[in-house]
Amino acid sequence: MKRPTKKDWTTFGIQVGVWAAVILLPVLTSWLITSNGQYAMDTLMMTGSMLQSPMLLYFLNFYVFDRWLFQPRRYWWFALANLALMAALNWGIVFWADYAPQMPAMAWLGMAIGFFVYFLLNLAMIAAALGIRHFMRIRRIRQQLQEEQARRTEAELAWLKNQINPHFLFNTLNNISSLAAIDGEATQEAVAQLSDLLRYAMYETNKPSVALQGEVDFMRNYIALMKLRVGRNTVVQTQFELSNPQQEVAPLLFISIIENAFKHGVSSNKPSYIVLQLKQQEKELCFECRNSYYPKTAADHSGNGIGIENTRRRLELLYPDRHSWEMGLTDNGQTYYSRITLHFPAPAGNK
């Protein structure tokens, strides 16, 4: 049997307090009306005697019968235990019929009705004990389910983010490897930029959210590294408009879209372009990417779209009902666009 917790003692104290109030309220009322101490004491004795059976039935069902008889579905034993307890607590009432022939018919009828109502009161207290126990049990189960769901969501988010980190790292290392054979000095600079990226990814993104300014700096460095492997026929434009650089956002949320833009939007021998925009307003943040579209062939395809699927899932988990994502082809299939909008609560004091 587990040791009672602080919450258990609190629940017990509340119930005792409610029953004490029910018993003492008639006493206080009689004292205020009559100012007679003896009459108030008589009222206390009468009220306590009348509520003794319902109160004991309530507590025994709440703490004993529900757990050992009702929940294990021993319904016959549960019913017999309560009937026996009611008979023991109301012994005089059980044999009231012995005196019935000596009473007038109307008095007999009135007493029968009173005893029936008293019997219903006892049953009501049993039902109340079971109902409150059931409500507490359901609430505890729901709380446990919510906690489990929160743990699962947190674990899934960590798994998704851990997939993103090596994904962009793999592509960045490929870029630097290609540059090493061409320009050694530029390679050293790229390695330094990669070091900054890794430092941010490893130490700054361990939190659920980061400052928007940090994400922008990370994207700038990442774009600079990705531009190392594109030719002169590729134009890359960026525009970052921040009204509140300290706004908290999920880390590494847009990096997969940028990666896909360089992957599918750049051709080695055709004019290509990538336009990236991040605009922040009071209640929303909009990230948009437009790029020329040169889909990879089956032989050249890699990644299996894991980055985009991870981004979609993270948005569903982190911003449920607070985001929109539009994507598709325009200009007769020549341009691919992706637009993510995040909605934030209004700042304090604003509507």
N, C-alpha and C positions, 0 to 999 in steps of 0.2 A: 504494500500500500504506500503510495507516494506521500511525501511530506507536504502538508498544506502550504501553499504559496501565499504571498502577500495579497494577491488578487483574490484568493479563496477567502481569506480573513475579511477582506473588504466586502465581498459579497455577503458573507455571513452577518457582518455588522449592519449592513444596509437592511437586510431582512429583519433582524432583531429590532432595529429602529422603527421600521414600518409597523411591525406588530405592536410595539410599545405605544406608538402614536394611536393606533386603532383602539387599544385598551384604555389609554389615558384620556382620550378625547371626551368620552361621555362623562368621565370623572370631573374634568375641568369644566365642562358645560354645566353640570349640576352644581358645582361650587360657585360659579359665576352667577347662577340664577338664584340659588337659595342662601349662599354664604354659610351653609351648615356643614361643618366638618364631618359629623357623624353620617349625614346623608351622602356626602361624597365618598366616605369609606364604604358605606353599604353599596353604592353604585359600583365602586371598584371591585368588591367581592362578587357582585352579581355579574358584571361584565367579564371578569376573569374566569368565573365558573362557566359562563356560556361559551367563551372563546377558547377554553382549554382544549376541547376536542378538535376543533378545526385547526388550531395552531399546531398541536402535536402531529396531527395527520399531515399537515403541510410539511413540517420539517423532516419527519420520518420518510415521507415519499420523496422529498427533494434530495436528501442525503443518503438514504438507505435503499428504499424499495425500487426507486428508478434504476439504480445501478445494478442491484443484485437480482431483481425480479422482472421489472418491466423491459429493460434493454435486452436481457438474454431471452426475452419472449416467453418467460414463464408466467403466462397471463393468468392461469388458474390459481397458482400460488399467490400471485399479486392480488387478485380479487379476494381470496380467502384471508390473506394477511390483513387487508384493509377492513374487511367485514368484522374480523375478530377484534381488531383494534377499536373500531367504532363501538362494538358491543361492550368491550371492557371499559372504555371511557364514558359510556353513557348507560351504565348498568341500570340506573333507576328509570331511565326512559324506556328501556327495553320492556320492563315489567309494569309500565304505567297502566296497562289494560286491566290489571288486577283491581284497580280502584275505579275503573270506568263505570261499573254498574251503580256506584254510589253518587255519581254526578248527574246533573241534568243533561238532557240530550244536547242542548245548544252548547253547554260547556264542554261536553265530550267532543262535539264536532270542532269547536274552536281549538281545543287542545290537539286534536288529531291533525288539523291543518298546520298548527304551529310546529308539531313534531316533524311533519313532512317537510316543511320549509327548512327546519334545522338539519334534517337529513340531507337535503339538497345543498345546504351550505357546506356540510362536510365533504360531499362529493365535489363541490366547486373548488374547495381548497386542494383536494387531490389533483384535480384537473389543472389548477393553477401551478402547482409544483411541477407536474410533468411538462406543462407548456413552457414554463420559464426555463426548465432544464433543456428542453428541445431547442428553444431559441438560442440559448447560450452555446449549445453544441453546434448548431448550424453556423453561428457567427464565428466560432473558433475554427471550424472547418474552412469557412470562406477566407478567414485571415491566413490560415496555413496555405491555402491554394494561392492566394495573392503573393505571399512571401516566396513560395516555390516558383511561381511564374516570374517574379522579379529576379530570382536567382538564375533561372533559365535564360531570361532575356539578357541579363548581364553577361552570362557565360557566352551566349551566342554573339553578342556585340564584340566581346573580346576576341572570339574566334574569327569573326569577320574582319576586324581591324588587323589582326595578326596575319591574315591572308593578304591584306592590302600592302602592308609594309614590304614583305619580300617581293611582291609583284612589281611595284614601282622600282625597287632596288635592282631587280634583275634587268629591267629595261634600261635604267640609268647606267649600269655597268656595261651593258652592250654599247651604249653611246660612247662612253669614255674609251672602251676598247677600240672602237672604230677610229677615234680621234688620235689615239696614241701613235698610230702609224703615220700620221700626217704632221702633227704639230706638238712637239714635246712640251713647250711652254704653256700652250693652251690646255694641255692635258693636266699639268700641275694645278692650274687655276680651276679646272673642272673637278679635280680631286678635292680641292679645298671647299668648293661649293657642295660637293657630295657629302663632305664631312659635316657641313652645317645642316644639310638635310637629315642626315642620320641622327645628329644630336637632337634636332627638333623631334624627329619621329620616335626616338627612344626615350627621351626625358620629358618632353613637353606634352605629349599626347597620351600619357597614362591616366589623365583625368577625363571625366565624362565630357567636358567641354573646355574650350580654349578661347582666348581672345581672338577676335576676328583679324586684328592686325598681324598676329603671329601666323595665321593661316595665309594671309595675303603675302607676307614675306616668304613663306614656304613655297607658295605657288610661283612667285617670281623666280626663285632659285631653280625650281624644277623646270620651269619653262626655258630658262637660260640654258640648262643642261640639255634639254630636248632639242633646242635649236642648233646644237653643235653638229648634228648629223643631217640637217636639211640643207638643200642647195640654195643657190641664189635666186632660183625661180619661185621660192616659197616666201610669202609675206606673213609675218606673225604680228598681230596687233593686240594689245592689251589695254584695258581701261578699268581701273579700280576706283570707285567713288564711295568713300566711307564717311558717314555722318557720325558714327559712334564706333571708333576702332576697338573699344573694350567690350563690345557686344559679344556674349558667349555663344559659340556654335560648336557643333560636333567636329572633332578633328578629322582631317584627311577626307572630307566628305566629297569634294569635287575633283580629286586628283585622278580618278579613273576616267572621268569624262575628258580631261585634258590629255591624258595618255591616249585615249581612243582617237581624239582629234589628230594627234601626230601620227597615229598608226594608220588610220584610214583616210586622212585628209591630205596626205603629202605624196606627190609623185616625183620620181627621180628625173623625169624628162618632160613634165607638163607643168604649166603654171598652177600654183597651189596657194591657198591662203587659209589662215586660221585667225578668227576674231574671237577674243575672250573678253567678256564684260562681267563685272561684279558691281552691282548697284545696291546701296543700302539706304532704306528709308526708315521712317519712324517705327513702323510696325511690320516691315517685311524686308527680306533680303532676296535679291534676284540674281542668279548666276546664269549666264547665257553663253553658249559656245556655238559658233557657226564655222563650218569649214567645207572646203571642196571635198568631194566624195570620190575616192578611188578604192572601192572595196577590194580586199585581198582575195587572191585565188585560194583554192583549197590547199595547194601545195605551200603557199606562203602564210597561211592562217595559223595563228598561235594564240594561246591565252584562253580560248574557249568561252570568251565573254564573261569570265569570272568577276572582273572588276565592276562591270555594269550591274550584274546581279547582286553583288555585295552592296553596291550603293543603293539599289532599290530596297533591299531588305533593311539596311540601316535606317533609311528614311521612314520605312513603315514602323520600325521599333522606336526610333528616337523622336519622330515628329508625326505621330498618328493624328490624322485630321487637321494637321497644321502645315501641310506641304502640297505642292502640285508639281508634276513633272511632265513636260511636253517634249516630244521628240519626233523626228521624222525627216522626210526628204522634201525639198522644195526646188524650184527652178528646174522642173522636169528631171528630177533626180540628180542634179549636179551639185546641190548643196545639202549638207546634213546639219540639222540644228538640234540643240538640246537646251531646254530652259527649266531650271529648278527654282521654285519660289518657296521660301520658308516664311511662315507667319509667326510673329512674336506677340506676346501680350503687350498692351499699351503701357508705357512708363507710368510710374506712380504719379497721380495727380492729373493725368490726362484721360480723355475719353476717346 
